């Protein structure tokens, strides 16, 4: 099984921004943990991060036929990007939406995701483990 883990805007700052919310580990450290966990599950993972909305759309489009699933933390794009929503809707690859924080316990604007309706499911609030739980969901 091949899974693409996509991180959107500002996720490259993980470990350096809002440490109380997102923790102190860098995205690279988190990705390393995801990779070794995936290895134990027999899943091959590739990682992609971009701060650019269009690049996220291209990554999703390009996953068609190459990956069995996408784990997507779109960052703030989650709350307003109809372009990413349409990219998800345009492929048959299942996408699981992820958030490290519990977005429902934060600011009002974070409570709405324009992506959830076109995603297979959503995992949120478990810090870096949200990615791992999302990965495991592809084995169910
Ligand atoms: C986030 C939550 C978003 O609201 C925020 O804009 C992020 C990270 C999370 O992982 O909790 O950048 O997606």
Backbone and ligand atoms as CSV (ligand in chain L), in Angstrom:
chain,resi,resn,atom,element,x,y,z
A,1,UNK,N,N,0.832,-1.205,0.000
A,1,UNK,CA,C,0.000,0.000,0.000
A,1,UNK,C,C,0.866,1.254,0.000
A,2,UNK,N,N,0.519,2.179,-0.880
A,2,UNK,CA,C,1.275,3.440,-0.998
A,2,UNK,C,C,0.404,4.614,-0.559
A,3,UNK,N,N,0.897,5.348,0.427
A,3,UNK,CA,C,0.142,6.492,0.935
A,3,UNK,C,C,0.981,7.761,0.803
A,4,UNK,N,N,0.328,8.818,0.340
A,4,UNK,CA,C,0.968,10.132,0.260
A,4,UNK,C,C,0.506,10.991,1.437
A,5,UNK,N,N,1.456,11.504,2.193
A,5,UNK,CA,C,1.139,12.388,3.323
A,5,UNK,C,C,1.414,13.825,2.875
A,6,UNK,N,N,0.343,14.615,2.816
A,6,UNK,CA,C,0.461,15.993,2.316
A,6,UNK,C,C,0.222,16.976,3.459
A,7,UNK,N,N,1.166,17.892,3.614
A,7,UNK,CA,C,1.013,18.966,4.599
A,7,UNK,C,C,0.958,20.298,3.879
A,8,UNK,N,N,0.008,21.130,4.298
A,8,UNK,CA,C,-0.179,22.419,3.646
A,8,UNK,C,C,0.499,23.568,4.358
A,9,UNK,N,N,-0.113,24.688,4.193
A,9,UNK,CA,C,0.486,25.966,4.583
A,9,UNK,C,C,0.853,26.045,6.076
A,10,UNK,N,N,2.065,26.496,6.321
A,10,UNK,CA,C,2.642,26.719,7.657
A,10,UNK,C,C,3.017,25.446,8.416
A,11,UNK,N,N,2.704,24.284,7.861
A,11,UNK,CA,C,3.066,23.048,8.565
A,11,UNK,C,C,4.585,22.832,8.581
A,12,UNK,N,N,5.282,23.501,7.654
A,12,UNK,CA,C,6.758,23.458,7.681
A,12,UNK,C,C,7.307,24.150,8.926
A,13,UNK,N,N,6.478,24.935,9.593
A,13,UNK,CA,C,6.906,25.648,10.812
A,13,UNK,C,C,6.653,24.838,12.088
A,14,UNK,N,N,6.139,23.653,11.931
A,14,UNK,CA,C,5.839,22.809,13.089
A,14,UNK,C,C,7.111,22.600,13.916
A,15,UNK,N,N,6.966,22.747,15.238
A,15,UNK,CA,C,8.130,22.648,16.128
A,15,UNK,C,C,8.717,24.008,16.445
A,16,UNK,N,N,8.350,24.992,15.611
A,16,UNK,CA,C,8.843,26.356,15.823
A,16,UNK,C,C,7.698,27.321,16.077
A,17,UNK,N,N,6.490,26.994,15.642
A,17,UNK,CA,C,5.357,27.905,15.842
A,17,UNK,C,C,4.396,27.324,16.881
A,18,UNK,N,N,3.754,28.190,17.626
A,18,UNK,CA,C,2.698,27.803,18.577
A,18,UNK,C,C,2.956,26.419,19.189
A,19,UNK,N,N,4.088,26.329,19.895
A,19,UNK,CA,C,4.518,25.020,20.415
A,19,UNK,C,C,3.503,24.407,21.381
A,20,UNK,N,N,2.762,25.279,22.068
A,20,UNK,CA,C,1.744,24.784,22.997
A,20,UNK,C,C,0.618,24.070,22.276
A,21,UNK,N,N,0.430,24.401,21.001
A,21,UNK,CA,C,-0.655,23.790,20.215
A,21,UNK,C,C,-0.128,22.611,19.403
A,22,UNK,N,N,1.036,22.822,18.741
A,22,UNK,CA,C,1.506,21.825,17.777
A,22,UNK,C,C,2.731,21.026,18.238
A,23,UNK,N,N,3.214,21.318,19.459
A,23,UNK,CA,C,4.345,20.558,19.976
A,23,UNK,C,C,5.689,21.116,19.545
A,24,UNK,N,N,6.739,20.453,19.972
A,24,UNK,CA,C,8.099,20.956,19.751
A,24,UNK,C,C,8.854,20.173,18.675
A,25,UNK,N,N,8.255,19.096,18.205
A,25,UNK,CA,C,8.936,18.324,17.156
A,25,UNK,C,C,8.755,18.984,15.795
A,26,UNK,N,N,9.802,18.940,14.996
A,26,UNK,CA,C,9.714,19.510,13.649
A,26,UNK,C,C,8.910,18.566,12.747
A,27,UNK,N,N,8.506,19.104,11.593
A,27,UNK,CA,C,7.755,18.270,10.652
A,27,UNK,C,C,8.614,17.096,10.188
A,28,UNK,N,N,9.903,17.361,10.019
A,28,UNK,CA,C,10.805,16.272,9.586
A,28,UNK,C,C,10.848,15.156,10.635
A,29,UNK,N,N,10.927,15.546,11.913
A,29,UNK,CA,C,10.950,14.540,12.990
A,29,UNK,C,C,9.638,13.754,13.028
A,30,UNK,N,N,8.538,14.484,12.862
A,30,UNK,CA,C,7.223,13.813,12.852
A,30,UNK,C,C,7.136,12.869,11.649
A,31,UNK,N,N,7.593,13.342,10.491
A,31,UNK,CA,C,7.556,12.497,9.283
A,31,UNK,C,C,8.409,11.243,9.454
A,32,UNK,N,N,9.558,11.391,10.123
A,32,UNK,CA,C,10.412,10.221,10.382
A,32,UNK,C,C,9.669,9.186,11.228
A,33,UNK,N,N,8.942,9.668,12.233
A,33,UNK,CA,C,8.170,8.746,13.085
A,33,UNK,C,C,7.048,8.079,12.296
A,34,UNK,N,N,6.387,8.878,11.459
A,34,UNK,CA,C,5.310,8.317,10.626
A,34,UNK,C,C,5.892,7.240,9.705
A,35,UNK,N,N,7.061,7.539,9.128
A,35,UNK,CA,C,7.692,6.589,8.195
A,35,UNK,C,C,8.041,5.281,8.888
A,36,UNK,N,N,8.577,5.347,10.120
A,36,UNK,CA,C,8.947,4.089,10.773
A,36,UNK,C,C,7.700,3.331,11.228
A,37,UNK,N,N,6.648,4.060,11.601
A,37,UNK,CA,C,5.387,3.402,11.949
A,37,UNK,C,C,4.788,2.730,10.714
A,38,UNK,N,N,4.811,3.459,9.609
A,38,UNK,CA,C,4.269,2.934,8.350
A,38,UNK,C,C,5.015,1.668,7.944
A,39,UNK,N,N,6.309,1.698,8.142
A,39,UNK,CA,C,7.150,0.550,7.803
A,39,UNK,C,C,6.673,-0.697,8.543
A,40,UNK,N,N,6.377,-0.529,9.840
A,40,UNK,CA,C,5.894,-1.662,10.655
A,40,UNK,C,C,4.543,-2.171,10.146
A,41,UNK,N,N,3.750,-1.253,9.591
A,41,UNK,CA,C,2.425,-1.637,9.082
A,41,UNK,C,C,2.502,-2.178,7.652
A,42,UNK,N,N,3.688,-2.106,7.068
A,42,UNK,CA,C,3.833,-2.556,5.676
A,42,UNK,C,C,3.305,-1.535,4.675
A,43,UNK,N,N,3.257,-0.278,5.098
A,43,UNK,CA,C,2.779,0.797,4.220
A,43,UNK,C,C,3.981,1.626,3.748
A,44,UNK,N,N,3.996,1.947,2.464
A,44,UNK,CA,C,5.037,2.839,1.932
A,44,UNK,C,C,4.489,4.263,1.941
A,45,UNK,N,N,5.223,5.168,2.555
A,45,UNK,CA,C,4.754,6.560,2.609
A,45,UNK,C,C,5.705,7.505,1.892
A,46,UNK,N,N,5.115,8.495,1.250
A,46,UNK,CA,C,5.879,9.602,0.672
A,46,UNK,C,C,5.312,10.879,1.287
A,47,UNK,N,N,6.172,11.883,1.397
A,47,UNK,CA,C,5.752,13.123,2.053
A,47,UNK,C,C,5.856,14.300,1.095
A,48,UNK,N,N,4.894,15.218,1.228
A,48,UNK,CA,C,4.925,16.444,0.431
A,48,UNK,C,C,4.396,17.575,1.295
A,49,UNK,N,N,5.126,18.690,1.290
A,49,UNK,CA,C,4.631,19.882,1.999
A,49,UNK,C,C,4.762,21.085,1.088
A,50,UNK,N,N,3.747,21.939,1.106
A,50,UNK,CA,C,3.840,23.195,0.367
A,50,UNK,C,C,2.996,24.262,1.044
A,51,UNK,N,N,3.480,25.482,0.915
A,51,UNK,CA,C,2.698,26.628,1.392
A,51,UNK,C,C,1.799,27.184,0.294
A,52,UNK,N,N,1.878,26.570,-0.889
A,52,UNK,CA,C,1.140,27.087,-2.044
A,52,UNK,C,C,-0.066,26.211,-2.370
A,53,UNK,N,N,-1.209,26.839,-2.398
A,53,UNK,CA,C,-2.474,26.129,-2.624
A,53,UNK,C,C,-2.456,25.301,-3.911
A,54,UNK,N,N,-1.977,25.915,-5.010
A,54,UNK,CA,C,-1.968,25.223,-6.306
A,54,UNK,C,C,-1.076,23.993,-6.295
A,55,UNK,N,N,0.028,24.076,-5.553
A,55,UNK,CA,C,0.925,22.907,-5.475
A,55,UNK,C,C,0.266,21.747,-4.735
A,56,UNK,N,N,-0.556,22.088,-3.753
A,56,UNK,CA,C,-1.298,21.033,-3.034
A,56,UNK,C,C,-2.294,20.378,-4.009
A,57,UNK,N,N,-2.963,21.224,-4.807
A,57,UNK,CA,C,-3.921,20.701,-5.796
A,57,UNK,C,C,-3.205,19.779,-6.777
A,58,UNK,N,N,-2.038,20.196,-7.249
A,58,UNK,CA,C,-1.285,19.380,-8.210
A,58,UNK,C,C,-0.854,18.062,-7.576
A,59,UNK,N,N,-0.432,18.107,-6.325
A,59,UNK,CA,C,-0.014,16.877,-5.624
A,59,UNK,C,C,-1.192,15.908,-5.534
A,60,UNK,N,N,-2.375,16.436,-5.242
A,60,UNK,CA,C,-3.570,15.582,-5.134
A,60,UNK,C,C,-3.925,15.002,-6.504
A,61,UNK,N,N,-3.906,15.856,-7.533
A,61,UNK,CA,C,-4.219,15.381,-8.896
A,61,UNK,C,C,-3.236,14.299,-9.338
A,62,UNK,N,N,-1.948,14.512,-9.009
A,62,UNK,CA,C,-0.901,13.586,-9.466
A,62,UNK,C,C,-0.924,12.262,-8.710
A,63,UNK,N,N,-1.653,12.222,-7.619
A,63,UNK,CA,C,-1.711,10.990,-6.814
A,63,UNK,C,C,-2.587,9.925,-7.465
A,64,UNK,N,N,-3.442,10.361,-8.397
A,64,UNK,CA,C,-4.354,9.433,-9.067
A,64,UNK,C,C,-3.570,8.329,-9.778
A,65,UNK,N,N,-3.898,7.089,-9.454
A,65,UNK,CA,C,-3.228,5.956,-10.096
A,65,UNK,C,C,-1.878,5.605,-9.494
A,66,UNK,N,N,-1.364,6.463,-8.621
A,66,UNK,CA,C,-0.038,6.212,-8.031
A,66,UNK,C,C,-0.122,5.833,-6.557
A,67,UNK,N,N,-1.127,6.360,-5.873
A,67,UNK,CA,C,-1.259,6.115,-4.431
A,67,UNK,C,C,-2.616,5.496,-4.116
A,68,UNK,N,N,-2.633,4.748,-3.019
A,68,UNK,CA,C,-3.888,4.135,-2.570
A,68,UNK,C,C,-4.662,5.067,-1.650
A,69,UNK,N,N,-3.992,6.104,-1.183
A,69,UNK,CA,C,-4.670,7.037,-0.300
A,69,UNK,C,C,-3.802,8.242,-0.004
A,70,UNK,N,N,-4.455,9.285,0.462
A,70,UNK,CA,C,-3.755,10.512,0.845
A,70,UNK,C,C,-4.157,10.858,2.275
A,71,UNK,N,N,-3.147,11.180,3.088
A,71,UNK,CA,C,-3.381,11.751,4.422
A,71,UNK,C,C,-3.091,13.233,4.268
A,72,UNK,N,N,-4.089,14.063,4.511
A,72,UNK,CA,C,-3.955,15.496,4.211
A,72,UNK,C,C,-4.202,16.381,5.424
A,73,UNK,N,N,-3.149,17.119,5.795
A,73,UNK,CA,C,-3.331,18.224,6.742
A,73,UNK,C,C,-3.108,19.495,5.930
A,74,UNK,N,N,-4.196,20.120,5.542
A,74,UNK,CA,C,-4.100,21.288,4.658
A,74,UNK,C,C,-3.814,22.572,5.421
A,75,UNK,N,N,-3.682,22.483,6.759
A,75,UNK,CA,C,-3.457,23.707,7.543
A,75,UNK,C,C,-4.654,24.632,7.374
A,76,UNK,N,N,-4.392,25.930,7.350
A,76,UNK,CA,C,-5.485,26.910,7.275
A,76,UNK,C,C,-6.271,26.820,5.960
A,77,UNK,N,N,-5.664,26.223,4.904
A,77,UNK,CA,C,-6.412,26.023,3.648
A,77,UNK,C,C,-7.705,25.242,3.890
A,78,UNK,N,N,-7.658,24.400,4.912
A,78,UNK,CA,C,-8.818,23.572,5.287
A,78,UNK,C,C,-10.104,24.386,5.362
A,79,UNK,N,N,-9.957,25.603,5.860
A,79,UNK,CA,C,-11.141,26.370,6.227
A,79,UNK,C,C,-11.740,27.185,5.085
A,80,UNK,N,N,-10.986,27.295,3.958
A,80,UNK,CA,C,-11.515,28.148,2.884
A,80,UNK,C,C,-11.137,27.742,1.467
A,81,UNK,N,N,-10.329,26.694,1.296
A,81,UNK,CA,C,-9.848,26.409,-0.066
A,81,UNK,C,C,-10.810,25.518,-0.863
A,82,UNK,N,N,-11.641,26.177,-1.679
A,82,UNK,CA,C,-12.509,25.413,-2.575
A,82,UNK,C,C,-11.685,24.745,-3.671
A,83,UNK,N,N,-10.503,25.311,-3.953
A,83,UNK,CA,C,-9.634,24.715,-4.977
A,83,UNK,C,C,-9.148,23.339,-4.507
A,84,UNK,N,N,-8.726,23.243,-3.246
A,84,UNK,CA,C,-8.271,21.940,-2.728
A,84,UNK,C,C,-9.464,20.993,-2.616
A,85,UNK,N,N,-10.576,21.522,-2.201
A,85,UNK,CA,C,-11.792,20.689,-2.134
A,85,UNK,C,C,-12.098,20.079,-3.516
A,86,UNK,N,N,-12.047,20.911,-4.554
A,86,UNK,CA,C,-12.356,20.424,-5.905
A,86,UNK,C,C,-11.302,19.431,-6.386
A,87,UNK,N,N,-10.033,19.649,-5.993
A,87,UNK,CA,C,-8.973,18.701,-6.381
A,87,UNK,C,C,-9.255,17.337,-5.755
A,88,UNK,N,N,-9.666,17.327,-4.494
A,88,UNK,CA,C,-9.988,16.063,-3.812
A,88,UNK,C,C,-11.163,15.380,-4.521
A,89,UNK,N,N,-12.169,16.192,-4.866
A,89,UNK,CA,C,-13.366,15.637,-5.519
A,89,UNK,C,C,-13.070,15.123,-6.928
A,90,UNK,N,N,-11.970,15.584,-7.520
A,90,UNK,CA,C,-11.680,15.216,-8.914
A,90,UNK,C,C,-10.880,13.926,-9.052
A,91,UNK,N,N,-10.438,13.363,-7.927
A,91,UNK,CA,C,-9.686,12.105,-8.000
A,91,UNK,C,C,-10.441,10.993,-7.273
A,92,UNK,N,N,-10.087,9.752,-7.612
A,92,UNK,CA,C,-10.752,8.633,-6.925
A,92,UNK,C,C,-9.932,8.155,-5.724
A,93,UNK,N,N,-8.755,8.724,-5.537
A,93,UNK,CA,C,-7.915,8.356,-4.383
A,93,UNK,C,C,-8.600,8.849,-3.101
A,94,UNK,N,N,-8.815,7.952,-2.128
A,94,UNK,CA,C,-9.439,8.413,-0.892
A,94,UNK,C,C,-8.511,9.313,-0.072
A,95,UNK,N,N,-9.075,10.384,0.461
A,95,UNK,CA,C,-8.299,11.351,1.249
A,95,UNK,C,C,-8.834,11.361,2.679
A,96,UNK,N,N,-7.923,11.206,3.637
A,96,UNK,CA,C,-8.298,11.342,5.049
A,96,UNK,C,C,-7.738,12.665,5.560
A,97,UNK,N,N,-8.636,13.497,6.034
A,97,UNK,CA,C,-8.269,14.818,6.550
A,97,UNK,C,C,-7.705,14.680,7.957
A,98,UNK,N,N,-6.643,15.416,8.221
A,98,UNK,CA,C,-5.975,15.336,9.521
A,98,UNK,C,C,-5.743,16.727,10.092
A,99,UNK,N,N,-5.894,16.823,11.405
A,99,UNK,CA,C,-5.437,18.015,12.127
A,99,UNK,C,C,-4.771,17.570,13.412
A,100,UNK,N,N,-3.656,18.188,13.717
A,100,UNK,CA,C,-2.980,17.854,14.974
A,100,UNK,C,C,-3.778,18.366,16.175
A,101,UNK,N,N,-4.300,19.579,16.040
A,101,UNK,CA,C,-5.042,20.157,17.160
A,101,UNK,C,C,-6.524,19.798,17.057
A,102,UNK,N,N,-7.220,19.969,18.177
A,102,UNK,CA,C,-8.679,19.814,18.156
A,102,UNK,C,C,-9.266,21.140,17.685
A,103,UNK,N,N,-9.497,21.230,16.388
A,103,UNK,CA,C,-9.937,22.500,15.795
A,103,UNK,C,C,-11.282,22.976,16.366
A,104,UNK,N,N,-12.067,22.057,16.915
A,104,UNK,CA,C,-13.376,22.434,17.467
A,104,UNK,C,C,-13.270,23.110,18.830
A,105,UNK,N,N,-12.102,22.980,19.444
A,105,UNK,CA,C,-11.899,23.596,20.757
A,105,UNK,C,C,-11.134,24.919,20.635
A,106,UNK,N,N,-10.981,25.389,19.388
A,106,UNK,CA,C,-10.201,26.598,19.154
A,106,UNK,C,C,-11.092,27.730,18.603
A,107,UNK,N,N,-10.506,28.612,17.811
A,107,UNK,CA,C,-11.275,29.749,17.292
A,107,UNK,C,C,-12.437,29.258,16.413
A,108,UNK,N,N,-13.473,30.075,16.367
A,108,UNK,CA,C,-14.681,29.756,15.604
A,108,UNK,C,C,-14.369,29.408,14.133
A,109,UNK,N,N,-13.458,30.176,13.513
A,109,UNK,CA,C,-13.221,29.962,12.076
A,109,UNK,C,C,-12.626,28.592,11.774
A,110,UNK,N,N,-12.023,27.961,12.804
A,110,UNK,CA,C,-11.410,26.640,12.576
A,110,UNK,C,C,-12.437,25.506,12.630
A,111,UNK,N,N,-13.648,25.835,13.080
A,111,UNK,CA,C,-14.651,24.766,13.243
A,111,UNK,C,C,-15.202,24.297,11.912
A,112,UNK,N,N,-15.076,25.132,10.888
A,112,UNK,CA,C,-15.590,24.707,9.584
A,112,UNK,C,C,-14.459,24.268,8.661
A,113,UNK,N,N,-14.655,23.084,8.066
A,113,UNK,CA,C,-13.736,22.607,7.035
A,113,UNK,C,C,-14.512,22.480,5.743
A,114,UNK,N,N,-13.986,23.088,4.672
A,114,UNK,CA,C,-14.644,22.925,3.366
A,114,UNK,C,C,-14.208,21.618,2.705
A,115,UNK,N,N,-13.260,20.935,3.329
A,115,UNK,CA,C,-12.713,19.691,2.762
A,115,UNK,C,C,-13.445,18.437,3.236
A,116,UNK,N,N,-13.909,18.456,4.476
A,116,UNK,CA,C,-14.493,17.244,5.078
A,116,UNK,C,C,-15.560,16.563,4.211
A,117,UNK,N,N,-16.475,17.328,3.575
A,117,UNK,CA,C,-17.528,16.657,2.791
A,117,UNK,C,C,-17.004,15.798,1.647
A,118,UNK,N,N,-15.783,16.095,1.141
A,118,UNK,CA,C,-15.261,15.303,0.022
A,118,UNK,C,C,-14.149,14.346,0.472
A,119,UNK,N,N,-13.919,14.282,1.784
A,119,UNK,CA,C,-12.910,13.353,2.319
A,119,UNK,C,C,-13.573,12.068,2.787
A,120,UNK,N,N,-12.753,11.018,2.873
A,120,UNK,CA,C,-13.267,9.733,3.356
A,120,UNK,C,C,-13.595,9.829,4.839
A,121,UNK,N,N,-12.775,10.543,5.565
A,121,UNK,CA,C,-12.972,10.706,6.994
A,121,UNK,C,C,-12.014,11.746,7.520
A,122,UNK,N,N,-12.040,11.891,8.839
A,122,UNK,CA,C,-11.256,12.960,9.461
A,122,UNK,C,C,-10.703,12.478,10.799
A,123,UNK,N,N,-9.449,12.816,11.069
A,123,UNK,CA,C,-8.837,12.512,12.375
A,123,UNK,C,C,-8.268,13.812,12.905
A,124,UNK,N,N,-8.627,14.159,14.127
A,124,UNK,CA,C,-8.113,15.424,14.662
A,124,UNK,C,C,-7.942,15.365,16.176
A,125,UNK,N,N,-7.022,16.200,16.641
A,125,UNK,CA,C,-6.877,16.391,18.082
A,125,UNK,C,C,-5.859,15.514,18.769
A,126,UNK,N,N,-5.166,14.656,18.022
A,126,UNK,CA,C,-4.222,13.728,18.650
A,126,UNK,C,C,-2.765,14.081,18.384
A,127,UNK,N,N,-2.511,15.347,18.092
A,127,UNK,CA,C,-1.138,15.763,17.806
A,127,UNK,C,C,-0.583,14.999,16.622
A,128,UNK,N,N,0.705,14.646,16.696
A,128,UNK,CA,C,1.319,13.925,15.563
A,128,UNK,C,C,0.653,12.560,15.345
A,129,UNK,N,N,0.052,12.023,16.399
A,129,UNK,CA,C,-0.604,10.715,16.252
A,129,UNK,C,C,-1.844,10.767,15.351
A,130,UNK,N,N,-2.345,11.967,15.090
A,130,UNK,CA,C,-3.460,12.079,14.136
A,130,UNK,C,C,-3.048,11.509,12.781
A,131,UNK,N,N,-1.782,11.752,12.388
A,131,UNK,CA,C,-1.300,11.235,11.105
A,131,UNK,C,C,-1.261,9.702,11.131
A,132,UNK,N,N,-0.793,9.173,12.260
A,132,UNK,CA,C,-0.641,7.712,12.374
A,132,UNK,C,C,-2.012,7.028,12.382
A,133,UNK,N,N,-2.964,7.623,13.089
A,133,UNK,CA,C,-4.318,7.056,13.113
A,133,UNK,C,C,-4.942,7.103,11.715
A,134,UNK,N,N,-4.672,8.182,10.998
A,134,UNK,CA,C,-5.189,8.296,9.631
A,134,UNK,C,C,-4.581,7.227,8.725
A,135,UNK,N,N,-3.311,7.007,8.921
A,135,UNK,CA,C,-2.601,5.969,8.152
A,135,UNK,C,C,-3.227,4.595,8.418
A,136,UNK,N,N,-3.456,4.315,9.695
A,136,UNK,CA,C,-4.045,3.016,10.082
A,136,UNK,C,C,-5.426,2.837,9.485
A,137,UNK,N,N,-6.147,3.933,9.295
A,137,UNK,CA,C,-7.529,3.825,8.784
A,137,UNK,C,C,-7.556,3.193,7.402
A,138,UNK,N,N,-6.446,3.290,6.653
A,138,UNK,CA,C,-6.410,2.700,5.319
A,138,UNK,C,C,-6.310,1.180,5.367
A,139,UNK,N,N,-5.991,0.650,6.551
A,139,UNK,CA,C,-5.887,-0.811,6.691
A,139,UNK,C,C,-7.205,-1.452,7.105
A,140,UNK,N,N,-8.183,-0.626,7.469
A,140,UNK,CA,C,-9.452,-1.176,7.985
A,140,UNK,C,C,-10.296,-1.762,6.868
L,1,LIG,C1,C,-4.148,22.531,11.735
L,1,LIG,C2,C,-5.342,23.364,12.218
L,1,LIG,C3,C,-5.577,24.562,11.312
L,1,LIG,O1,O,-6.677,25.320,11.782
L,1,LIG,C4,C,-4.352,25.447,11.292
L,1,LIG,O2,O,-4.543,26.524,10.410
L,1,LIG,C5,C,-3.098,24.713,11.009
L,1,LIG,C6,C,-2.909,23.383,11.559
L,1,LIG,C7,C,-3.814,21.388,12.707
L,1,LIG,O3,O,-3.032,20.513,12.334
L,1,LIG,O4,O,-4.294,21.382,13.840
L,1,LIG,O5,O,-2.184,25.237,10.373
L,1,LIG,O6,O,-4.498,21.948,10.490
